[in-house]
Amino acid sequence: MPNVLIVHDDVAIQLWLAFALAAEGVVVIPAKTTSQASKLVARLELRVDLLVINPALAGAESLTNALRQSQGHLRALPITPASLSTSASEWVAVVRDGFSMAASA
């Protein structure tokens, strides 16, 4: 099963996206901060197939770069205020596309 790391400071947004993705068989790893995300990945030795992140969080770019360096190719999708108007089913489609793009790279 693919693993998606969702890094966002709003738990409601994490849950909204997590429920939609879990219904599709995706394993969701939520984190409120980039520091928390880094610790989770390191402590649990997680493989991250796709990173969904709030780019406004402190350390967002550093986390993305560190994960790409440690895990090889990593597709990252930003969660922005504009993207929150997207329906959950559209997010699932975007995430599926992210997996297919990551697999072909």
Secondary structure, 3 states (H helix, E strand, C coil): CCEEEEECCCHHHHHHHHHHHHCCCCEEEEECCHHHHHHHHHHHCCCCCEEEECCCCCCHHHHHHHHHHHHCCCEEEECCCCHHHCCHHHHHHHHHHHHHHHHHC
